Structures are given as C-alpha cells and as structure tokens.
Amino acid sequence: MKKVALVVIAILSIATVFAQSKAPIEFKEVKHSFGKIKQSVPATFTFTFKNTSSTPVVIESATAECGCTTPEYPKGLIPKGASDKIKVTYNAAAIGSFTKRVTVRVAKAADPIILTIEGEVIDPKTAASKVKTGK
C-alpha cells in the first residue's frame, strides 16, 4: 500500500512540474465593455497580450461560448517577449444586454485565460431618435 501511495505522489509531483500554474502570456486587459452598440452592426475589440515566459508559446485555442462571438488568434509560435493580439467580434443581432466569454488555452498552461466582452445592443432607430431629440 505504501508503494502505491508513493507512486501516486510521484506522478502528481511530476504532473505539477510540467503544468505551469501561471499563464505564460499576460493580457493588457481581460475585460472590455462596448457600452451601447447598434443592432445589426458587429462590434470588434482587440485584446493585446505579451509572452512573459522564457520560451516561445503556442495558443492552442480561443473558443467563444456561443456562435454570436468570433475570436481570431495567432496560430503559430509566439516568441518570448513578443506581443500579439486576439480579435473578438460580437454579432450584435439581438437587442439587450450581453456578456460573452472567450476561453483561451495556451500549450503547457494548466488553466485557461478568460476574456470577457459586454455591452448593450440597442435598436438603431431608437439610437437615431435620441440623437435628434437630444435625450
């Protein structure tokens, strides 16, 4: 029984060494508010990040929680110290408030990074009338 426990502890220790606890990339910001945006007009924000590790890194995936949000991310190696970006576009089809998340997975990093966009989609006719009336 002691041998089994020692083997399990050894495996967990090795796994911990290989999985980085701190993400190897650092984002300038991980949350963006669009404020009020017009319906049927896609809104885009670019999240910038820097490779803060001592080796090149690879972003394995950037996935949105729904089909209304589209992330674009670099597909190749990101050299140490280099900066790059992830562009997130929200399809503003439905009127109302929204909060959407993009999960970014970096190779050899234990935890994903969550990017968040939020805002309120308004009817373009309502937005135009508010501008005309000054309200």
ROVOPA-628586 format. One line per 2 residues: number of its first residue (from 1); their letters; for each residue x, y, z of N, C-alpha, C. Coordinates in nm, 4 decimals. Layout:
N
NUM) A) X:Y:Z:X:Y:Z:X:Y:Z  ... $
END
This chain:
135
1) MK) 0.0817:-0.1193:0.0000:0.0000:0.0000:0.0000:0.0865:0.1263:0.0000  0.1974:0.1224:0.0755:0.2865:0.2385:0.0805:0.3491:0.2646:-0.0554 $
3) KV) 0.3816:0.1578:-0.1289:0.4419:0.1744:-0.2611:0.3442:0.2420:-0.3571  0.2184:0.2024:-0.3507:0.1169:0.2621:-0.4370:0.1025:0.4113:-0.4048 $
5) AL) 0.0987:0.4433:-0.2768:0.0870:0.5835:-0.2356:0.2076:0.6645:-0.2834  0.3267:0.6090:-0.2734:0.4470:0.6787:-0.3189:0.4438:0.7009:-0.4703 $
7) VV) 0.3966:0.6019:-0.5444:0.3879:0.6154:-0.6902:0.2888:0.7253:-0.7271  0.1750:0.7276:-0.6602:0.0741:0.8303:-0.6872:0.1298:0.9691:-0.6558 $
9) IA) 0.1958:0.9838:-0.5447:0.2552:1.1127:-0.5072:0.3610:1.1540:-0.6095  0.4425:1.0602:-0.6542:0.5458:1.0903:-0.7535:0.4830:1.1368:-0.8848 $
11) IL) 0.3778:1.0716:-0.9284:0.3111:1.1086:-1.0537:0.2498:1.2480:-1.0413  0.1854:1.2754:-0.9310:0.1256:1.4078:-0.9112:0.2324:1.5164:-0.9052 $
13) SI) 0.3443:1.4876:-0.8447:0.4539:1.5847:-0.8370:0.5095:1.6159:-0.9752  0.5276:1.5137:-1.0554:0.5799:1.5323:-1.1919:0.4801:1.6113:-1.2755 $
15) AT) 0.3516:1.5790:-1.2638:0.2489:1.6497:-1.3399:0.2470:1.7970:-1.3027  0.2664:1.8277:-1.1775:0.2669:1.9662:-1.1315:0.3849:2.0426:-1.1903 $
17) VF) 0.4985:1.9788:-1.2012:0.6173:2.0436:-1.2573:0.5950:2.0793:-1.4036  0.5306:1.9888:-1.4779:0.5113:2.0122:-1.6211:0.3978:2.1081:-1.6525 $
19) AQ) 0.3009:2.1211:-1.5661:0.1906:2.2142:-1.5884:0.2242:2.3460:-1.5191  0.2298:2.4525:-1.5970:0.2609:2.5828:-1.5404:0.1394:2.6356:-1.4658 $
21) SK) 0.1621:2.6878:-1.3483:0.0493:2.7428:-1.2740:0.0171:2.8841:-1.3217  0.1189:2.9579:-1.3618:0.0979:3.0936:-1.4116:0.0933:3.0900:-1.5640 $
23) AP) -0.0006:3.1607:-1.6205:-0.0117:3.1650:-1.7661:0.1142:3.2286:-1.8254  0.1653:3.1729:-1.9344:0.2866:3.2277:-1.9952:0.2630:3.3540:-2.0780 $
25) IE) 0.1369:3.3931:-2.0911:0.1079:3.5191:-2.1596:0.0290:3.6094:-2.0653  0.0493:3.7398:-2.0811:-0.0173:3.8364:-1.9951:-0.0932:3.9362:-2.0821 $
27) FK) -0.2235:3.9470:-2.0582:-0.3072:4.0387:-2.1346:-0.3057:4.1771:-2.0724  -0.3103:4.2789:-2.1577:-0.3184:4.4172:-2.1107:-0.4487:4.4358:-2.0336 $
29) EV) -0.5566:4.3760:-2.0839:-0.6851:4.3728:-2.0149:-0.7581:4.2465:-2.0571  -0.8424:4.1937:-1.9690:-0.9153:4.0703:-1.9995:-1.0661:4.0937:-2.0082 $
31) KH) -1.1077:4.2198:-1.9899:-1.2499:4.2525:-1.9969:-1.2665:4.3827:-2.0732  -1.3678:4.3857:-2.1627:-1.3948:4.5076:-2.2386:-1.5442:4.5330:-2.2430 $
33) SF) -1.5824:4.6579:-2.2193:-1.7223:4.6991:-2.2297:-1.7388:4.7859:-2.3540  -1.8274:4.7429:-2.4436:-1.8570:4.8209:-2.5641:-1.9510:4.9371:-2.5338 $
35) GK) -2.0194:4.9316:-2.4198:-2.1218:5.0315:-2.3921:-2.2431:5.0007:-2.4792  -2.3065:5.1037:-2.5334:-2.4232:5.0842:-2.6204:-2.3760:5.0720:-2.7654 $
37) IK) -2.4218:4.9668:-2.8311:-2.3888:4.9455:-2.9728:-2.5182:4.9225:-3.0499  -2.5166:4.9568:-3.1784:-2.6362:4.9438:-3.2617:-2.6584:4.7985:-3.3050 $
39) QS) -2.7851:4.7624:-3.3096:-2.8231:4.6296:-3.3564:-2.7812:4.6126:-3.5022  -2.7411:4.4914:-3.5366:-2.7009:4.4513:-3.6729:-2.5681:4.5113:-3.7172 $
41) VP) -2.4947:4.5715:-3.6237:-2.3617:4.6248:-3.6548:-2.2618:4.5484:-3.5676  -2.1829:4.4567:-3.6269:-2.0868:4.3806:-3.5466:-1.9890:4.4737:-3.4737 $
43) AT) -1.9556:4.4357:-3.3517:-1.8617:4.5132:-3.2705:-1.7364:4.4292:-3.2477  -1.6199:4.4901:-3.2636:-1.4930:4.4186:-3.2515:-1.4026:4.4884:-3.1517 $
45) FT) -1.3336:4.4077:-3.0723:-1.2311:4.4594:-2.9810:-1.1093:4.3699:-2.9919  -0.9919:4.4303:-2.9848:-0.8672:4.3551:-2.9925:-0.8006:4.3534:-2.8562 $
47) FT) -0.7861:4.2326:-2.8009:-0.7154:4.2124:-2.6745:-0.5678:4.1917:-2.7075  -0.4800:4.2702:-2.6473:-0.3369:4.2531:-2.6718:-0.2731:4.1808:-2.5532 $
49) FK) -0.1707:4.1019:-2.5849:-0.1005:4.0271:-2.4820:0.0478:4.0213:-2.5138  0.1241:3.9797:-2.4128:0.2686:3.9650:-2.4273:0.3095:3.8281:-2.3740 $
51) NT) 0.4018:3.7634:-2.4435:0.4586:3.6369:-2.3962:0.5576:3.6718:-2.2860  0.5212:3.6402:-2.1615:0.6056:3.6741:-2.0467:0.6918:3.5564:-2.0019 $
53) SS) 0.6874:3.4457:-2.0765:0.7682:3.3297:-2.0387:0.9081:3.3408:-2.0993  0.9911:3.2464:-2.0655:1.1290:3.2467:-2.1168:1.1434:3.1626:-2.2438 $
55) TP) 1.0315:3.1113:-2.2943:1.0329:3.0294:-2.4161:0.9169:3.0710:-2.5068  0.9219:3.0320:-2.6352:0.8074:3.0586:-2.7229:0.6833:2.9838:-2.6719 $
57) VV) 0.5662:3.0399:-2.6974:0.4407:2.9753:-2.6574:0.3488:2.9609:-2.7778  0.2505:2.8721:-2.7620:0.1508:2.8486:-2.8659:0.0127:2.8590:-2.8030 $
59) IE) -0.0748:2.9346:-2.8658:-0.2145:2.9365:-2.8234:-0.2806:2.8186:-2.8932  -0.3290:2.7231:-2.8142:-0.3920:2.6040:-2.8702:-0.5306:2.6343:-2.9248 $
61) SA) -0.6057:2.7193:-2.8535:-0.7405:2.7526:-2.8984:-0.7901:2.8788:-2.8304  -0.8856:2.9415:-2.8956:-0.9610:3.0527:-2.8376:-1.1044:3.0265:-2.8810 $
63) TA) -1.1885:2.9853:-2.7869:-1.3242:2.9456:-2.8212:-1.4259:3.0330:-2.7487  -1.5285:3.0721:-2.8231:-1.6360:3.1535:-2.7670:-1.7444:3.0628:-2.7126 $
65) EC) -1.8199:3.1141:-2.6177:-1.9257:3.0346:-2.5569:-2.0512:3.0274:-2.6432  -2.0560:3.1052:-2.7514:-2.1720:3.0985:-2.8407:-2.1292:3.1343:-2.9824 $
67) GC) -2.2179:3.1091:-3.0774:-2.1888:3.1371:-3.2173:-2.1947:3.2842:-3.2537  -2.2411:3.3685:-3.1616:-2.2521:3.5116:-3.1891:-2.1197:3.5843:-3.1673 $
69) TT) -2.0206:3.5142:-3.1143:-1.8908:3.5737:-3.0844:-1.7824:3.4966:-3.1588  -1.6965:3.5689:-3.2297:-1.5921:3.5052:-3.3095:-1.4543:3.5566:-3.2696 $
71) PE) -1.3702:3.4687:-3.2110:-1.2328:3.5101:-3.1808:-1.1375:3.4739:-3.2949  -1.0396:3.5586:-3.3176:-0.9308:3.5313:-3.4125:-0.8016:3.5418:-3.3336 $
73) YP) -0.7194:3.4355:-3.3388:-0.5978:3.4326:-3.2582:-0.4794:3.3850:-3.3418  -0.3563:3.4171:-3.2997:-0.2381:3.3742:-3.3746:-0.2235:3.2219:-3.3691 $
75) KG) -0.1915:3.1620:-3.4827:-0.1848:3.0156:-3.4915:-0.0428:2.9599:-3.4762  0.0578:3.0415:-3.4838:0.1957:2.9919:-3.4773:0.2621:3.0175:-3.3439 $
77) LI) 0.3929:2.9980:-3.3414:0.4733:3.0252:-3.2216:0.4771:3.1753:-3.1937  0.4676:3.2079:-3.0672:0.4803:3.3466:-3.0245:0.6129:3.3543:-2.9473 $
79) PK) 0.7135:3.4201:-3.0033:0.8461:3.4230:-2.9400:0.8428:3.4854:-2.8003  0.9392:3.4462:-2.7179:0.9469:3.5049:-2.5830:0.9614:3.6554:-2.5947 $
81) GA) 0.8878:3.7257:-2.5095:0.8921:3.8713:-2.5088:0.8081:3.9390:-2.6152  0.7541:3.8615:-2.7096:0.6766:3.9205:-2.8192:0.5338:3.9519:-2.7756 $
83) SD) 0.4765:4.0509:-2.8423:0.3363:4.0861:-2.8199:0.2541:4.0428:-2.9399  0.1271:4.0138:-2.9154:0.0356:3.9756:-3.0231:-0.1047:4.0102:-2.9787 $
85) KI) -0.2048:3.9646:-3.0523:-0.3415:4.0035:-3.0183:-0.4422:3.8950:-3.0520  -0.5550:3.9037:-2.9841:-0.6713:3.8208:-3.0133:-0.7852:3.9174:-3.0414 $
87) KV) -0.8413:3.9067:-3.1622:-0.9509:3.9946:-3.2032:-1.0823:3.9208:-3.1777  -1.1738:3.9854:-3.1063:-1.3032:3.9258:-3.0729:-1.4138:4.0113:-3.1339 $
89) TY) -1.4978:3.9481:-3.2171:-1.6079:4.0178:-3.2822:-1.7402:3.9628:-3.2312  -1.8294:4.0524:-3.1925:-1.9625:4.0155:-3.1448:-2.0648:4.0553:-3.2505 $
91) NA) -2.1491:3.9612:-3.2895:-2.2550:3.9861:-3.3862:-2.3747:4.0417:-3.3101  -2.3974:4.1687:-3.3192:-2.4997:4.2368:-3.2400:-2.6384:4.2198:-3.3023 $
93) AA) -2.6883:4.0981:-3.3045:-2.8168:4.0702:-3.3679:-2.9351:4.0925:-3.2746  -2.9220:4.0545:-3.1488:-3.0347:4.0619:-3.0550:-3.0241:4.1853:-2.9663 $
95) IG) -3.1349:4.2561:-2.9503:-3.1391:4.3743:-2.8647:-3.1310:4.3308:-2.7188  -3.0575:4.4076:-2.6396:-3.0469:4.3804:-2.4969:-2.9027:4.3733:-2.4507 $
97) SF) -2.8863:4.3568:-2.3205:-2.7526:4.3471:-2.2611:-2.6905:4.2122:-2.2936  -2.5578:4.2111:-2.3025:-2.4871:4.0851:-2.3268:-2.3564:4.0824:-2.2499 $
99) TK) -2.3160:3.9618:-2.2150:-2.1842:3.9337:-2.1598:-2.1405:3.8032:-2.2235  -2.0291:3.8044:-2.2938:-1.9791:3.6860:-2.3635:-1.8344:3.6607:-2.3242 $
101) RV) -1.7999:3.5346:-2.3166:-1.6646:3.4952:-2.2770:-1.5947:3.4164:-2.3878  -1.4636:3.4369:-2.3946:-1.3782:3.3604:-2.4848:-1.2749:3.2908:-2.3971 $
103) TV) -1.2651:3.1591:-2.4124:-1.1697:3.0797:-2.3345:-1.0439:3.0591:-2.4183  -0.9303:3.1061:-2.3666:-0.8015:3.0966:-2.4359:-0.7190:2.9890:-2.3670 $
105) RV) -0.6781:2.8885:-2.4443:-0.5950:2.7804:-2.3906:-0.4557:2.7907:-2.4513  -0.3562:2.7952:-2.3613:-0.2165:2.8067:-2.4023:-0.1478:2.6733:-2.3743 $
107) AK) -0.0684:2.6251:-2.4699:0.0016:2.4981:-2.4533:0.0852:2.4992:-2.3256  0.0815:2.3905:-2.2533:0.1577:2.3680:-2.1302:0.1139:2.4553:-2.0125 $
109) AA) 0.0015:2.5242:-2.0246:-0.0516:2.6025:-1.9124:-0.1691:2.5256:-1.8538  -0.1730:2.5159:-1.7234:-0.2769:2.4373:-1.6569:-0.4150:2.5000:-1.6716 $
111) DP) -0.4250:2.6311:-1.6546:-0.5552:2.6964:-1.6542:-0.5740:2.7839:-1.7775  -0.6975:2.7884:-1.8292:-0.7240:2.8783:-1.9422:-0.7336:3.0223:-1.8944 $
113) II) -0.7287:3.1139:-1.9888:-0.7480:3.2564:-1.9629:-0.8857:3.2915:-2.0195  -0.9643:3.3633:-1.9431:-1.0982:3.4002:-1.9864:-1.1009:3.5481:-2.0239 $
115) LT) -1.1381:3.5763:-2.1488:-1.1582:3.7129:-2.1959:-1.3084:3.7396:-2.1970  -1.3501:3.8589:-2.1569:-1.4922:3.8902:-2.1485:-1.5231:4.0194:-2.2229 $
117) IE) -1.6324:4.0142:-2.3008:-1.6853:4.1361:-2.3631:-1.8281:4.1539:-2.3128  -1.8698:4.2805:-2.3031:-2.0056:4.3082:-2.2573:-2.0531:4.4383:-2.3187 $
119) GE) -2.1819:4.4585:-2.3091:-2.2400:4.5811:-2.3604:-2.3898:4.5695:-2.3702  -2.4485:4.6637:-2.4435:-2.5930:4.6630:-2.4644:-2.6208:4.6937:-2.6108 $
121) VI) -2.6953:4.6050:-2.6748:-2.7345:4.6251:-2.8138:-2.8668:4.7019:-2.8132  -2.8684:4.8139:-2.8864:-2.9889:4.8963:-2.8922:-3.0409:4.9035:-3.0352 $
123) DP) -3.1682:4.9332:-3.0465:-3.2333:4.9476:-3.1764:-3.1748:5.0714:-3.2450  -3.1285:5.0600:-3.3691:-3.0673:5.1758:-3.4359:-3.1667:5.2916:-3.4526 $
125) KT) -3.2962:5.2620:-3.4657:-3.3977:5.3692:-3.4790:-3.4074:5.4468:-3.3473  -3.4044:5.3764:-3.2358:-3.4094:5.4410:-3.1048:-3.2856:5.5271:-3.0842 $
127) AA) -3.1706:5.4732:-3.1225:-3.0457:5.5486:-3.1079:-3.0489:5.6765:-3.1917  -3.1038:5.6691:-3.3137:-3.1111:5.7867:-3.4007:-3.2063:5.8907:-3.3443 $
129) SK) -3.3198:5.8456:-3.2876:-3.4169:5.9420:-3.2340:-3.3619:6.0113:-3.1097  -3.2825:5.9411:-3.0301:-3.2226:6.0020:-2.9101:-3.1230:6.1111:-2.9498 $
131) VK) -3.0528:6.0874:-3.0596:-2.9562:6.1866:-3.1075:-3.0299:6.3112:-3.1559  -3.1425:6.2906:-3.2292:-3.2174:6.4045:-3.2831:-3.2840:6.4874:-3.1746 $
133) TG) -3.3387:6.4180:-3.0723:-3.4105:6.4903:-2.9677:-3.3177:6.5383:-2.8559  -3.1990:6.4870:-2.8520:-3.1029:6.5281:-2.7503:-3.1232:6.4610:-2.6172 $
135) K) -3.1986:6.3519:-2.6120:-3.2250:6.2817:-2.4852:-3.1303:6.1676:-2.4643 $
END
